């Protein structure tokens, strides 16, 4: 049964909540989700995703969706999707995303919603980036700043720190060789944190629970998302690893973005 699930069953559909594109820049798109309540909270919420994997984890499937949850509670919901960088984007830096994209998306949310302020929710490294964006844009009316699984202090990153230690990992060679860091490399590094659990665990669990259709549907959804990686723009990756993982500049007060100290 598990073999049949993995080899013959159709992939699940994801990101089904209705939405429209209201702003674009390069590969990035800003979506507004169709409200489901007549009376909306006056403060809209902008979701800012990470630069790796795809943001439909926030709208996985009906009944298992943060976006759907927020809409059902009367929020006006927007999502900044970075898209998939090509080799022509390998020179994109974190500075570019933080300075040229997030503020413009936030201002578009304010204009569209006609609200005097907004909330911003950053997911994973999207939260790290939005914290920097907020620090550099004190004039923007951000009412609430929310972080989900976002790293800030990189002084103790466990095995990540060992993998990315500049004594063993030649960051410049990796970026200069690949241009953009392949999603397979990032996925492999993540899985090597717990190799037995991550490489074999999902399939052992599927064998054990393959007759539980509800579990199978959730398993297929998560496996689709985990495998659906995107390249990491090379210069942004170089900056992310060096300034954050290796030198912990943000928490040490040493980070600069376009010449401005954060």
N, C-alpha and C positions, 0 to 999 in steps of 0.2 A: 504493500500500500504506500509506504514512504517513497519507494522508487517511482511509482506511478505519479505521485504528487509532484516530485521534482522534475520529471521528464515529459509528462504529457498534459498536465493541467495548465490552463491559460494563466498568464500573469494577471494579478489583480489590478484593477483601475484605482488610481490614487488622485488626490487633489481635485475632488469633484465639486467642491463648493463653488457656486457661480461667482465669477469675478470679471472685472474688465481692466485693461491696461489704461492708466491715466497719465503716465509719464514714462519716457524712455531716454536712456543715455548709453551709447555704445551697446553692450550686451545686457545691461541692467534694465529691469522693468519694475515699475511701481504699480501694484494692483490695488484696486478697491473691491472688496467683497460686497456683494449685493446685500443690503440690510434686510433683515427679516422682521424687524419690529417697526411700528409706526413712530413710536416715541423713542428716540435715541438718546443715550448719554451725550451731554454736550461736548465732552472731551473725547476726540478720536484716539485710536491707538495704532501706532506704527510698529510693525514687527520687522526687525532687522536681523537677517539670518547670517550665518557664517559663510566663509568663502569656500568651504568644502562640503561635499554632499549636496543634496537638493532640498529645498525648503518644504517640500510636501510632507515632511515629518510633522509639520504643524497643522496639516490638513490631510491626515492619512486616509481616512475613509469615514463615511457617515457613521456617527456614533462613537468615533475614535478620532476626534479632531479638536484641537485647541481653538482653531478659527471658528468652527461651528459652535463651540461652547460660548465663545465671546459674543457671537452674533445673537445667539438665543437669549443672551442677557442684555441685549439692547446696545451693544457697542458698535461703533462705526469703525470697521477694521481695514487696515491697509498692510500690505506686505512688500518689502523691498527685496526682490529676487535678483541676485547678482548675475545670473545667467552663466554660460559656460565660456571661459576665456579661450581664445585661440592663440596660436604662436605670436600673432601680431599684438597680443596684449601682455607679452612676457615682461615688458618694462613697467607694467603697472605696479605702483607701490601702495603700501597701506595708506600713505599720505594722500594718494589720489582718491581712494575710496572714501576716506574720512573727510577730506576737504571739498572734493568736487561732486560727490554723490549724495552722501547722507544729508547734508544741509539742504540741498535742492529738493530732495524727496520730502523732507520734513516741511519745507515751505509749500510744496504742492499739496500736501495733506491739509495744511492750515487753510489754503485758498479754497480747496475743494469742499472742505467741511464747514467753512465759514465760522470756525471756532477760534476763540481767542488764545487757546493753548492746546497742547497735545501731550499724550503719554507715549513713551518709546519703550518697547520691550526688545532687548537684545538677547539672542539665543547663541550659546557657546561663544566663539570668538567674536560673533556679532555684538555681544554684550561688552566685550573689551573695547571694541571699536566705537560703540555708542558712548561709552564712558568718556573716551577721549574727545569725541565729537561734542559732547555736552560741555566738557571743560573748556573747549575752544570757542563755543558759541553761547556765551552767557546771555546774549541778547535775545536768543530764541526762547519763546515761552513754553518751556518743557515743564509740565505740571508733575509728572511722575516718570521716574526712570527705573525700569525693572530689568533684572538680569536672571537668566535661566542657564544654569551649568556654565557660567562664564568664569574664566580664569583671570586673576589679577596679580597675585603674588606667585612668582615662579621660582621661589627659593627652594622649594621641595617638590619636585615634579616626578619623584620616584623613578621608575624605569625609563620614562620619557627623557629625564635628565641624563641618564646614562647613555641612551641611544644617541642623544643630540649633543653630548659633550664635545667641545671643539678639539679635544685631544684625539678623538676617535672618528668624528664625523666631519668630513671635508665639505662644509656647506657650499663654499664657492664653487667647488668642482661639480657638485650635484646640480646647482642652478645653471652653471655655464654649459654643462653637458646636455641637460634636458630642455632648457628654456623655461617651460612650465613643468612643475613637478607632477608626474603621472599619478592619477588617483589610485592605481594599483600599489604604488610605493607607500602612499599614505595609509591605505587600508592594511597593507602587510605590517607596517609599523604598529598600528593600533592593535592588530590581532596578536602580535608578538608579546604584548603585555601579559597575556594569559593564553599561550599558544594552544594548549590542549582544549581548554574551555571554548576558545573562539574558533578554532579550525574544525574541531570535531563535535563539540558540545551541541550545536544546533541540530545536527543530523541524528545524533543519538537520541536527543529529546523528541525529534520528529518520529523516529521509529517507535518510541515508547508511547506516543500520544497521537498516532496517525488516525485513530478512529474517532477522535474528538474533533468534529468539524469546526467548532468555534476556535479551538486552538490552531487548527491547520490554517484557517483564514488569517489569523493574526501572525502566524509564523511566515506565511507567504508575503504578507505586507512588509514585515520587518526585514526579511531577507532581500526583498526587492530594493528597499531603501539603502540598506548597508552596502549592497553591490552597485548602487547607482551613483558612483562617485564622479567628480569632475576635476579637471586639472586645477592646480593652485598656481596662479600667476607668479612667475619666477621671482621677480624683484620683491613682490609682496611676501613671498615665502622666505626669501633671504632676510628681510627685515623682521618678520614674525619670529623666526628662529633666533637670529642674532640679538635683537633688541629685547626680546621678551624671555625666551627660554634660556639663552646663554648669558645675558647680561642683566636681566630683570630691571630694565630701565624705568618701567612705569612705576612700580612700587618704590623704587629708589629716588624718584623725582628727577631722573636724568633724561627722560624721553623728550625728544623734539620732533615736531611735525611741521614741515615746511618752514623750519627756522624758528618756530614758536615753542617755547617750553611748556609742557603739559603739567 
